[in-house]
Amino acid sequence: MEKDIGKIPKNDTTDIVVRVDDFGGKRGLTVREFVTSDRYTGFTKAGVRIPAGEFAKFKEMINSISEDEMKEEPEPAESEAANAPGQETLDKSSDAKAEDKSKSSESSEKGKENLPDY
């Protein structure tokens, strides 16, 4: 028995298909990618199968996710990102790296002066 529950478009050539089916004589829920292209049309290996005995647990996990948790967060504005603690622009980090390199080179030269000759 195969029963397609629905499909969700992933991109122009790929859909995510949800279906109840029997595989190897065992019933379960299958969520797989279905590709439609010039070279190949059919299911890919990408996907997951939930055995019928684990479906209640899977459904409980899915239902525990709130709609708010799935809302996409807006991209932070450039000015907010620049003011965020621990965040640096590329220019600042490049300057800091150059400064660290110069300090490192100075300390290694000093270290060489203090090394004994063997």
N, C-alpha and C positions, 0 to 999 in steps of 0.2 A: 504494500500500500504506500503510495506517495501522495502527499497533499501539500501543495505550495501554500504557504501562509501569506507571503508577500515578498516584495523586493524593494530595496533602497538603492537609488543611483549613487555610485561612488565617483565615477567620472564618465566621460563620453562613451567609453567602450566597456565599462565594467559595472555590474550591479551586484549587490549583496543580496543573496536569496536565502530566505528562511523557509524551511520545509520540515514536515514530519514524514519520516520514511522508515523503511526496514532495510537494514544493512547487515548482511551475514545472518539474517533471520532474527535480528534484534531491533526493536523499535527505538527511535530516538529523535531528537531535534537536531537538524543539521543547519549550520549557518556557513555558507560558502560563497566565494566569488564566482560569478558567471561572466565570461568574456565574450564579446561579439566583435570579431575583427576579420580582416581578409584572410589571415593565416590560420586562425583557429576560432571556433565558436563552441563554447561549452564550459563546464565547470573546471576551475583550476584546483590545485592542491591546497591553496590557501583557504583556511576555514577551520571550523571546530564542530565537533559532534558531542551532544549532551545525551548520555544514555537515559532512557525512559525512567529508570529508577532514581536518577539524580535530578530529574526535571523540577520537582517541587523545591528543592534546595536552590537550583538555578533561578527559578521564578521569584523566590523570596529575596535572593540577592539583587536581582534586577529591580524589583519593586521597592527595595530599600533606598534606591537612588532618588533624590528629590529633583524636581524640575529645576529648582534654583541651582543645584550643583552642575547641571548640564548647560547652563547659560554661558555663552562665550563672553569672556571678559574683553572690554575694549582695549585697544593698544594704548599704552601710556603716551602722553604728548611728549615731544622732544624736551621741552623745558622741565617737565616732571622727571624724566629719566636723568637729566643732567644734575638735578638737585637731589637725587636719591642717594642715601648714604651708601658708601662702598662702591659707587659707580663712577667711572672716570671716562672721559672722552678719549678717543684714540690719540689726539695730540698730547694730552697730559700724560698718558701712559708712555708714549714714545719719549717725551722729555724725561720722565722718571727713569726709564730704562737707560737712556743715554747718560744720565747723571749717575746711576748705579754702576754702569760700566766704567765711567771715569774714576769713580771712587775705588772700584775693584782693581783697576789697573794701577792706581796710585799705591794702594795697600800692597799689591803684589810686588811692586818695585821696591817699596820700603822693606818688605820681607826679604827680598833678595839681598839687600844691603846688609842685613843682620845675619845672614847665613854664614856659618864658618866655612873656610876653604878646607877641603880634605885632599 
